[in-house]
Amino acid sequence: MLKSVPQIMTTAALKKKIQTYLEVGDDKIIKAVYTLLEAQVKASENNVEFSKEQIKELNKRRNAHLAGKSKTYTLAEIKSKIHTKHKK
């Protein structure tokens, strides 16, 4: 079972402890740590923040959709449009 990080450890102390674990760790632990870190990096790269104007536009479009005022397409319609455009 994993223990939580003690609140009194500084970032520098955590880095040092992790480095020690990696130096003496077996391949399985090293691969697990790498996978965890890689997933975290990818997740933070995909973190999108919208401006106030973008949020306003998204809300406008959402409200139009909910009110039935915007055009929507079925998956079959979208596929048909894609196939039609690529045939040209």
Secondary structure, 3 states (H helix, E strand, C coil): CCCCCCCCCCHHHHHHHHHHHHHHCCHHHHHHHHHHHHHHHHHHHCCCCCCHHHHHHHHHHHHHHHCCCCCCCCHHHHHHHHHHHHHC
